[in-house]
Amino acid sequence: MGGGAAGAGAAKLVKATDIDLARLARSRGWVQDDELERALLEADRYQALGLEKSVDEILIEGGHLTAEQARSLRDALGLSLRSPRIGDYEVVRRIGIGGMGSVFEARHVRLRQRIALKVLLPRLAKDSRATERFLEEARTLARLNHPNLVHAVDAGRDDELYYLAMEYVEGENLLQRLMRDGPLEPRRSLDVARDVCRALCALEEKGLVHRDVKPANILVAADGTVRLADFGLLGPAEEEGAGAAPLCGTPHYMSPEQVERRGEVDGRSDLYALAATWYHLVVGRPPFVGKSTREIILGHLHSPVPPPSSLRKEVPEPIERVILRWLAKERSERPGTCREALAELDGLARELDRRALSWPLVRRVLAIATALALAAHLAWLLAPRGREPDGPVRGEAPVAKAPDLAPAPAPAAQPPPS
């Protein structure tokens, strides 16, 4: 890896925790430099798409690190749990990691209820602002009840660990599906966008902004239900002139006002992030990509959005039109509210459904007309030619023969009587 931050020069977007894990694994002699280099580049690829996958998970999957060694590294860095039980919950496995904490699959020790347990990183548990934000997330979730939002179940503190218990959604997030199957069918992507927009309407009615809408935070249950999750950045809308806010969110999906920290974030910022997410769903990549966070941010601020159909011709024009309007640099050019945006999506769904119903009918009519034309042409080809018919065609009157106008021959001379 040639010194430096354990290959960090090649991997631009990997988290500091991954760099620390790589350095410690190398110092202990558990992993070779080339193996770490590949793992960091793989972690960078996932991070560039907004997918949370740590370098130790990649090394374990590649057979270069054992689970016990990974636990030892995380213990040494204060990144892992020291007990398989937190409060009334038994930890089963880790299913995700974010900027503030890890998410685990867990079960209630008495009810045996399966839940998703979000645990604040131990190093943040000593920060009063971080713990207050974490607890505020729990209190806010407890007040929300909507079919397209993940629900809070419980929250508390166990020794030095702060935790938030949420309903467990059996399924996968949309980024996992994109990584596995590629872009969604355009009409299905519209259904997803409508469900997420319904969730944003519920937040907007409470005066809240999600601030981190992205494929990795949209869960699709086994029955197809779409749920918006991860409310670590959830908070009230901010008016213009509120002052600079900390840069929070995922660069690929952040609105220009979030990027510039202008202190004017509202539901229209979430609509921008939803449009960037929708773009990713139908194209297979976010609207702006780059080798660094700065390059991606500059795209949001100054670059025109490449039309989705220029990258995937199957994207219908009505969907492209809405996505591009919602990705406007200026908030005033986007829908005014999430409720207004949902009405636009409902109208778009009706338009696409009418097209889907009318086009098969047109195709059937064209098929019938083509079949009739071919049949007529075939009959013409098979019709007899080159001889007169032996008799009148059935159903037609016989043709009268023209009279013979030639003079009759003179009668032969009779011999005189003898």
Secondary structure, DSSP 4 states (H G I P E B T S, - for coil): --STTTTTTT-SS--HHHHHHHHHHHHTT-S-HHHHHHHHHHHHHHHHTT----HHHHHHHTTSS-HHHHHHHHHHHT-S-S-SEETTEEEEEEEEE-SSEEEEEEEETTT--EEEEEEE-TTTTT-HHHHHHHHHHHHHHHH---TTBPPEEEEEEETTEEEEEEE--SEEEHHHHHHHH-SPPHHHHHHHHHHHHHHHHHHHHTTEE-----GGGEEEETTS-EEE---TT-EE---TTS------S-GGG--HHHHHT-S---HHHHHHHHHHHHHHHHHSS-S---SSHHHHHHHHHHSPPPPHHHH-TTS-HHHHHHHHHHT-SSGGGS-SSHHHHHHHHHHHHHHHHHHHHHHHHHHHHHHHHHHHHHHHHHHHHHS--SS--SSPPTTSPPPPPPP--SPPPPPPPPPPP-
